[in-house]
Amino acid sequence: MRSIDTATRLCAVIGYPVEHSLSPLIHNAAFEAMGLNYVYIAFRVEDVRGCLSGMRALPSFRGMSVTIPHKVAVMEHLDDIDPMARTVGAVNTITNEGGRLIGSTTDGPGTLRAFEEAGLSLKGKHVLFLGAGGAVRSVAFAIAQLANPGRVTILGRTQSRIESLVSDLVARTGVPVQGGSLRDDLADAMAAHEVVINGTPLGMYPTSLADTPIRQSLLRSHHIVFDMVYRPLKTRLVREAGAVGCKVLPGTEMLLNQAALQFEAWTGLPAPTGVMRDVLLNRLAEEDPPAVGE
């Protein structure tokens, strides 16, 4: 059992609910691998103001991950917010710097790191997003601002949300951006884009395991496909994209790399991503349902 003492640094994830979070598993494995006197736990939180007041008052409370539904609500209680998180309009990471709470976002930068580590450059690429929710917003801004893509397209089902995201991207980046309908424009968009990022919940266990946002006939071997869904480990989209020869990036790489960036912000050390990946994949494999049709 890990020794807990007065020098132990505390990190945590807050959300409501938070019982499903894999962050304690990932971060505690990393702290143990690096021999750090840190511990990471999960807090089910409704009172955001009170929670952050407590964090500010506790010098040993070093870092916090923020998940649904608090990524926006925490912002008014922070002392500073980094430019990327302010642009996105959401914070998923808080670092306690001597009582000053600094907000940032690692979702988008973590996804970029996942592409880079896979040897997949986005420079000049036409990038297609399916969905227009918070995760897509974070990743779209990171790609548009940092990866120098040739074009970004957002397809979704809610026109007002698409228009809002497109408008914000156009106003704050120099990348050509357009929106459209997931139902009506998908076929043409697939033919015109090299990179496809699924930010919809289609294919997620247990609600839509048999579903996919893209029928297999639209996939080509030159496509790079990233599915943000990581439960199950291999969604229908991931399996079908792999079968036609696409380069595939699973959602676990986004989860892993955003956590690695948090670890580095809180400890100042390179994250042991190999250890973090192994413990994540092992846990997901234990709970992985059989693929539909198997």
C-alpha positions as CSV (number, residue, x, y, z in Angstrom):
1,M,0.0,0.0,0.0
2,R,1.2,3.5,-0.9
3,S,2.4,5.6,2.1
4,I,0.4,8.7,2.6
5,D,1.9,11.5,4.8
6,T,2.1,15.2,5.2
7,A,4.2,15.6,2.1
8,T,1.8,13.8,-0.2
9,R,0.5,15.9,-3.0
10,L,-3.2,15.5,-3.9
11,C,-4.7,15.5,-7.4
12,A,-8.3,14.7,-8.3
13,V,-11.0,14.6,-10.9
14,I,-14.3,16.4,-10.2
15,G,-17.6,15.8,-12.0
16,Y,-21.2,14.7,-11.5
17,P,-21.3,11.8,-11.9
18,V,-17.7,10.7,-11.8
19,E,-17.8,7.0,-10.8
20,H,-17.0,6.0,-14.4
21,S,-13.8,7.9,-14.6
22,L,-10.6,6.1,-15.6
23,S,-8.4,9.0,-14.5
24,P,-7.5,7.7,-11.0
25,L,-6.3,4.5,-12.6
26,I,-4.2,6.2,-15.2
27,H,-2.7,8.9,-12.9
28,N,-2.0,6.7,-9.9
29,A,-0.2,4.2,-12.2
30,A,2.0,7.1,-13.5
31,F,2.8,8.4,-10.0
32,E,3.7,5.0,-8.8
33,A,5.9,4.3,-11.8
34,M,7.8,7.5,-11.3
35,G,8.1,7.1,-7.5
36,L,6.2,10.3,-6.7
37,N,4.5,11.0,-3.4
38,Y,1.3,11.9,-5.2
39,V,-2.2,10.4,-5.0
40,Y,-5.2,10.9,-7.3
41,I,-8.8,10.4,-6.3
42,A,-12.3,11.1,-7.7
43,F,-14.7,13.6,-6.1
44,R,-18.4,13.7,-7.0
45,V,-19.0,17.5,-6.9
46,E,-22.0,19.7,-7.2
47,D,-20.8,22.8,-5.4
48,V,-18.1,24.0,-7.8
49,R,-17.4,27.3,-5.9
50,G,-16.9,25.5,-2.6
51,C,-14.7,22.8,-4.1
52,L,-12.3,25.3,-5.7
53,S,-12.2,27.4,-2.5
54,G,-11.1,24.3,-0.7
55,M,-8.4,23.6,-3.4
56,R,-7.1,27.1,-3.1
57,A,-6.8,26.8,0.7
58,L,-4.9,23.5,0.6
59,P,-1.3,23.9,-0.5
60,S,-0.9,20.2,-1.0
61,F,-3.8,20.1,-3.5
62,R,-1.7,20.3,-6.6
63,G,-3.9,19.4,-9.6
64,M,-7.5,18.8,-10.7
65,S,-9.1,17.3,-13.7
66,V,-12.5,18.7,-14.6
67,T,-15.2,16.6,-16.4
68,I,-18.9,16.9,-17.2
69,P,-20.7,19.1,-16.3
70,H,-18.2,21.5,-14.7
71,K,-15.8,22.4,-17.5
72,V,-17.4,25.8,-18.1
73,A,-18.7,26.4,-14.5
74,V,-15.2,26.3,-13.0
75,M,-13.9,29.2,-15.2
76,E,-15.4,32.1,-13.1
77,H,-13.7,30.8,-10.0
78,L,-10.1,30.6,-11.4
79,D,-7.3,33.2,-11.0
80,D,-6.0,32.7,-14.6
81,I,-6.9,30.8,-17.7
82,D,-4.5,30.0,-20.5
83,P,-5.3,31.4,-24.0
84,M,-6.3,28.0,-25.5
85,A,-8.8,27.2,-22.8
86,R,-10.2,30.8,-22.9
87,T,-10.7,30.5,-26.7
88,V,-12.4,27.1,-26.4
89,G,-14.5,28.3,-23.5
90,A,-13.9,25.3,-21.3
91,V,-11.3,24.1,-18.8
92,N,-10.5,20.5,-18.1
93,T,-7.3,21.0,-16.0
94,I,-6.6,23.1,-12.9
95,T,-3.1,23.6,-11.5
96,N,-2.6,25.1,-8.0
97,E,0.4,27.4,-8.1
98,G,0.8,28.5,-4.5
99,G,-2.9,29.3,-4.0
100,R,-3.5,30.6,-7.5
101,L,-5.7,28.4,-9.6
102,I,-4.7,28.2,-13.2
103,G,-7.1,26.7,-15.8
104,S,-6.1,25.1,-19.0
105,T,-7.3,22.5,-21.5
106,T,-5.4,19.4,-22.5
107,D,-8.1,17.7,-24.7
108,G,-7.1,19.5,-27.9
109,P,-3.3,19.5,-27.3
110,G,-3.5,15.9,-26.1
111,T,-5.1,14.9,-29.4
112,L,-2.5,16.7,-31.4
113,R,0.2,14.8,-29.4
114,A,-1.5,11.6,-30.3
115,F,-1.4,12.4,-34.0
116,E,2.2,13.4,-33.7
117,E,3.3,10.3,-31.8
118,A,1.5,8.2,-34.5
119,G,3.5,10.0,-37.2
120,L,0.4,11.6,-38.7
121,S,0.9,15.2,-39.8
122,L,-2.1,17.4,-40.2
123,K,-0.3,20.1,-42.0
124,G,-2.2,21.1,-45.2
125,K,-4.8,18.3,-44.6
126,H,-8.5,18.7,-45.0
127,V,-10.0,17.7,-41.6
128,L,-13.6,16.6,-41.3
129,F,-15.3,16.6,-37.8
130,L,-18.5,14.7,-37.2
131,G,-20.3,16.4,-34.3
132,A,-20.1,19.8,-32.8
133,G,-20.0,19.2,-29.0
134,G,-17.5,20.2,-26.4
135,A,-14.8,17.7,-27.3
136,V,-15.0,18.5,-31.0
137,R,-14.7,22.2,-30.1
138,S,-11.6,21.6,-28.1
139,V,-9.9,19.5,-30.7
140,A,-11.0,21.7,-33.6
141,F,-9.5,24.8,-32.1
142,A,-6.2,23.0,-31.3
143,I,-5.9,21.7,-34.8
144,A,-6.9,25.0,-36.4
145,Q,-4.5,27.1,-34.3
146,L,-1.5,24.7,-34.0
147,A,-1.5,22.1,-36.7
148,N,-1.8,24.3,-39.9
149,P,-4.5,22.3,-41.7
150,G,-5.6,23.2,-45.1
151,R,-9.3,23.2,-44.3
152,V,-11.7,22.3,-41.5
153,T,-15.3,21.1,-42.0
154,I,-17.9,20.6,-39.2
155,L,-20.9,18.3,-39.9
156,G,-23.6,17.7,-37.3
157,R,-27.3,17.5,-36.6
158,T,-27.9,20.7,-34.7
159,Q,-27.6,23.6,-37.0
160,S,-27.3,26.3,-34.4
161,R,-24.4,24.5,-32.7
162,I,-22.6,24.0,-36.0
163,E,-23.0,27.6,-37.0
164,S,-21.7,28.8,-33.6
165,L,-18.6,26.7,-33.8
166,V,-17.9,27.6,-37.4
167,S,-18.3,31.3,-36.6
168,D,-15.9,31.1,-33.7
169,L,-13.3,29.2,-35.7
170,V,-13.4,31.6,-38.5
171,A,-13.2,34.6,-36.2
172,R,-10.2,33.3,-34.2
173,T,-8.1,31.3,-36.7
174,G,-6.9,31.8,-40.2
175,V,-8.0,28.4,-41.5
176,P,-10.9,28.1,-44.0
177,V,-13.8,26.6,-42.1
178,Q,-17.3,25.4,-43.3
179,G,-20.2,23.6,-41.8
180,G,-22.9,21.3,-43.0
181,S,-25.4,18.5,-42.3
182,L,-24.2,15.1,-41.1
183,R,-27.2,13.6,-42.8
184,D,-27.0,15.4,-46.2
185,D,-23.4,16.3,-46.7
186,L,-21.4,13.4,-45.4
187,A,-20.8,11.5,-48.7
188,D,-19.4,14.6,-50.5
189,A,-17.3,15.6,-47.4
190,M,-15.8,12.1,-47.1
191,A,-14.6,12.4,-50.7
192,A,-13.0,15.8,-50.1
193,H,-11.2,15.2,-46.8
194,E,-8.2,13.1,-45.8
195,V,-8.7,13.2,-42.0
196,V,-12.0,12.2,-40.4
197,I,-12.6,12.7,-36.6
198,N,-15.7,11.3,-35.0
199,G,-16.9,13.3,-32.1
200,T,-20.4,11.8,-32.0
201,P,-21.4,9.1,-29.5
202,L,-22.3,6.7,-32.2
203,G,-20.7,3.3,-31.6
204,M,-20.4,3.8,-27.8
205,Y,-21.1,1.0,-25.4
206,P,-23.7,0.2,-24.3
207,T,-26.1,2.6,-26.0
208,S,-25.1,2.3,-29.7
209,L,-22.6,-0.4,-30.0
210,A,-23.9,-1.5,-33.4
211,D,-23.9,2.0,-34.8
212,T,-21.4,3.9,-36.9
213,P,-21.4,7.5,-38.0
214,I,-19.9,6.5,-41.4
215,R,-21.0,3.6,-43.5
216,Q,-18.1,1.5,-44.7
217,S,-18.7,2.2,-48.4
218,L,-17.6,5.9,-47.8
219,L,-14.2,4.9,-46.3
220,R,-11.1,4.8,-48.5
221,S,-7.6,3.5,-47.7
222,H,-6.2,7.1,-47.8
223,H,-8.4,8.3,-45.0
224,I,-6.9,8.9,-41.5
225,V,-9.7,8.0,-39.0
226,F,-9.8,9.1,-35.4
227,D,-12.7,8.0,-33.2
228,M,-13.1,9.8,-29.9
229,V,-15.2,6.9,-28.6
230,Y,-13.0,4.5,-26.6
231,R,-15.7,2.2,-25.1
232,P,-15.5,-0.4,-26.7
233,L,-11.8,-0.4,-27.5
234,K,-12.6,-1.1,-31.1
235,T,-15.8,0.6,-32.2
236,R,-17.5,-0.4,-35.4
237,L,-16.0,2.6,-37.1
238,V,-12.5,1.6,-36.0
239,R,-12.9,-2.0,-37.2
240,E,-14.4,-1.1,-40.5
241,A,-11.9,1.7,-41.2
242,G,-9.1,-0.8,-40.4
243,A,-10.6,-3.3,-42.7
244,V,-10.4,-1.0,-45.8
245,G,-6.8,0.0,-45.0
246,C,-7.3,3.4,-43.3
247,K,-4.8,4.7,-40.8
248,V,-6.7,4.5,-37.5
249,L,-6.3,6.4,-34.2
250,P,-8.4,5.0,-31.4
251,G,-10.1,7.2,-28.7
252,T,-7.8,5.8,-26.0
253,E,-4.9,7.9,-27.4
254,M,-6.8,11.1,-26.8
255,L,-7.7,10.0,-23.2
256,L,-4.1,8.9,-22.6
257,N,-2.3,12.0,-24.0
258,Q,-4.6,14.6,-22.4
259,A,-3.8,12.8,-19.1
260,A,-0.1,12.8,-19.8
261,L,-0.2,16.6,-20.4
262,Q,-1.9,17.0,-17.0
263,F,0.7,14.8,-15.3
264,E,3.5,16.9,-16.8
265,A,1.8,20.2,-15.7
266,W,1.4,19.0,-12.1
267,T,4.8,17.3,-11.7
268,G,7.2,19.0,-14.1
269,L,8.3,15.6,-15.3
270,P,7.8,13.7,-18.6
271,A,4.8,11.4,-18.3
272,P,5.4,7.6,-18.3
273,T,3.0,7.1,-21.2
274,G,3.9,3.5,-21.7
275,V,2.8,2.6,-18.2
276,M,-0.3,4.8,-18.5
277,R,-1.3,3.2,-21.8
278,D,-0.8,-0.4,-20.5
279,V,-3.0,0.1,-17.4
280,L,-5.7,1.9,-19.5
281,L,-5.8,-0.8,-22.2
282,N,-5.8,-3.6,-19.7
283,R,-8.8,-2.1,-17.8
284,L,-10.8,-1.5,-21.0
285,A,-10.0,-5.0,-22.3
286,E,-11.4,-6.4,-19.1
287,E,-14.7,-4.7,-19.6
288,D,-14.8,-4.8,-23.4
289,P,-18.0,-6.3,-24.9
290,P,-17.8,-8.6,-27.9
291,A,-18.1,-6.7,-31.2
292,V,-21.5,-6.9,-32.9
293,G,-21.6,-9.9,-35.1
294,E,-18.9,-11.8,-33.2
